[in-house]
Amino acid sequence: MEITLVIPTYNRYELLRRALASVFAQTQQVDEIIVVDDGSTDDTVQITKDFPSITYIHQENRGVSAARNAGIQKAKNEWIAFLDSDDEWHPQKIEEQTQFHSNNSDIVMSYTDERWIRDDKEVKVPKKYAKVGGEIFQACLSHCIIAPSAVLMHKSLFEEYGYFDEELEVCEDYDLWLRTAFSEKIGLVNKKLITKYAGHPEQLSFKHWGMDRFRTQALEKLLQNCQDEVKCERIRQELLKKYALLLKGARKYDKMADIKFYEKRVENLQ
């Protein structure tokens, strides 16, 4: 089982060094490491001297989805792992997932549980992000329960279900995992094998209000191509719930254009 790791990054040189240190500390090494620099203006290019064995790709700033997609397309191996440059892997991460897939050859995507650190203190992961394995489509509808850094998946899944949507500024992972989980069983290695850090200003989620605005885009796309009556209804109900919340916010702040848009979407879905 040969694995390519894809790390997208943008102006996170010091965090990237920490992330890569966790990769080289693995009890089982990956076979290829691709760092995709999405137009950094800091010292990120220095990473090639710090870690000479990596493959470094520089592109104009096009967003995290474009960076991940570039790495996937460059990958030499059939199995793809991801690591966000502000996260860390725990030492047994790759070994545990490799063993999982050896024991479950019918499952071609897995993820792990995670540890959260905010402002240098460990925080409890909210219940809504509880991890489940197998048929997880329903569990994925409301929020993104799968962290990209926790994922190991076969390259054929991108050919089957598409790549990360480069039109989505955020929630691109939610979008792809939903498309995949719609038809595939997703394996869970139920151990905390990554650490996610929050509280630093580079986080994409800090730059966007109302994340459900992007989740509804992903759900609308999925509903357009939905052929499963039960799952179609689940998507519709989730959209109605999210649009109701967005409409409430729009009314609170008298955003007339948003009010009209969300009212129309609710009307069309009922």
N, C-alpha and C positions, 0 to 999 in steps of 0.2 A: 504494500500500500504506500505509494509515493505521494507526498503532499507538497503543494505550493502554498505558502502563506502570502497574503496580500495585505499590505498596510497602506491605507491612504493617509496623507498628512498635509497640513497647511499651517505654516508658521508655528510649529510646535517642536522645535529642535530639542530642547531639554526633555520634554515629555517623550519624544520619540526615542531618545537614548534609553530612557527608563523602560519603555515598552520592548525595545530590542534586547535589552539585557535579560528580560524575563523569557524571551524566546531562546536565547542561547543557554539559559539555565534549565531547559527542559531535560527530563530524564530520557526522552526520545526526541531526537532532532527532526525537524522538517527537512525536506530535500531541496527546497528552493524558497528564498525570501525575496519578495518584490516590494519595494517601497515606491509608491507613486506620489510624487511631490506635485501637489495641485497649485503650482505657481507661487511657492513660498518666496518671501523677500527677506527672511532671516538667514540664519546660518545652516539651514537644513541640508544643503549640498555637502556640508562637512561630514555628514553621516557616512559617506562613501569611504572616508579615511578612517573613521572610527570603527566601521564594520565592513572591511573590504570584500567580504564574500557575498554581500547582498547585491541584487540587481536594482539599480536606481533608474527610475523613469521620471523625467520632468515634463510637465505639460502646462499650458496656460490655464489659469484658474477657471475651472468649469464645474466645480462642486464635487461633493464626496461620491455621488453615484458614478459620475464620469471617471473619477479616479479608481474606484473599485472595478468598474467595467474594464478599464484599460489593463489593470493587473490581471484580471481573469483571462482576458484575451491573450495576454503575453505568457500566461502560465504554461509550463512544459508538462505538468502532471495532471492526472485525472481527478485528484481530490484537492479541494480548495478550502483553506482555512482563512479566517479574517482576524485582524487585530486592529482596533482603533488606536491611534497613536497616543491617546491619553489613558489607555487601559493597560493592565498587566495580566499575563498568564501566570497561573500557579505551576510549579515544576512538573506535576504529573498530568497536565492538561492533555497534551497530545497522546501520551501513552494510554491514558484512560479511554479516550475516544477511539483510538486505533483498536484497542481490545474490544470495545463495544461493537464496532463494525465487523470485526472478525467473528464475533459470536452472533451477529444479526446481519447476515449478508444480504437480506432482502430490504434492509433500511439504508437509504442512501443520503440521509441528512440527519445530523444529530446536533444537540447543543447541551450546555451544562448549566448548573446553577451558578450563582454569582454572589460576590461580596460587594457591598457599597461603602465607599469612604466619602464623607462630605466634610470639608474644612478640617481635614486630618483626623476625623473621628469616625469610627464605624457606626453606621446607622442601620436600623432594621429595614429590610426590604418590604414594602407594603404588600398586603395580601393579594391585591389585584394583579401583582406580577408573579404569583405562584406558578411554579413550573409543572408542566404535565407532559407526558409522552404519549405517542401513538396517534390516535385521531384527535388532533388538537385544534382543528379549525375553529370550533365554537369558542375555545379559550382565547384565541387570537383576535377575535372580532373587536372587542372593546379597546384593548391596549396592546402594545407590542410587548410580548412577554419574552421574546428571544433577543438577546444582545448579539450584535454581529460578532463581537470578539469571542463569543461562546460557540460559534458555528463551525462545523466541519461538514462539507457537502460535496457530492460528486458533480463534476463539470457538466454531465449530461442534463442536469436539472435546469441549467441556464438555457440550453437548447430547447428544452421542453416547455418551460414556463416564462422564458424571457430573462433579461438582465435587470439590474437596478434601474428604475425609471429616472432618467436624467432631468425630467421636467419637474420633479418633486424636490424642493429645497430641503425638506426634512420629511420624516416618516417614510423614507424610501425603503428602509428595512422592513417596517410593518407591511408595506405594499407587497414586497417580494415574498415574505414569509407566508402571507395570506394566499397568494397565488399558488405557492407550493403546497401548503397545508390543505388547500381545497381538495387535492387529489392524492397526496402522499402522506404516509405515516412518518412522523418525525420522532426520532429517538431522543431520549433524555438520559444523560449521565447525571444522576441526581447527587452531585457533589459540587461544592463551591470551588470551581477551578479557574475562575477569573476574578479580578478586582476591577470594579468600575469606580472612577473618581469623579466627583461632582464638586461644584463650587468655584471652578476656575472660569475666568471670563471668556475663554475660547469655546466653551460649549455651544453647539449649534442651538440647543433648546433654549438658551438664554436670549437668542437673537430673534425668536419668533413667538408671538403671542398666539393663543388659541390653536393648539396643535390639532384639534379636531377638524380645523379647516382643511388640513392636508390629509387626515385620515378619511374624510368624506370623499375626497378625490379618488383615493385608492378603492374605496368601497363602491363608488359609482362605476368605475372601470370594471370591477369584478362583476357587478350586477348586469352590466351590458352583455357580457359573454356567458352568463350563468345558465346552465342547462339542468341543474339539480333543483327540483322544486322545493325541497326542504331547506337546502342551503340558500336558495334565492330568498326565501321568506325570512331567514335569519339575517341575511344582509340587509333586507329592506327594513326590518325592525330596528337594526342597529343604526341605520341611516336616519330613520325617523327620530330616534333618541338623540343622536348627535346634532341633527338640525334643530331640534327643539332647544337644546342647550345654547347653540350658536344664536338662535333667534332671540332667546332671552337676553343674551349679552348685547346683541345689536339694539334691542329695544331700550335697554338700560342706558345706552350711550347715544340714542337717537341717530343711529347710522342708517339712514333711510334706504340707501342703495342695498345694503346688506339685508335689511328687513324684508324688502321686496323679493330679493333673491331667495332667501331662506323660506319665506312664505310660499313661494312658487314651487320650490323643491318639495316641501311638505305636502302641498296640494297634489303634486304629480305622483307622489309615492303612496298616497292614501287610496 
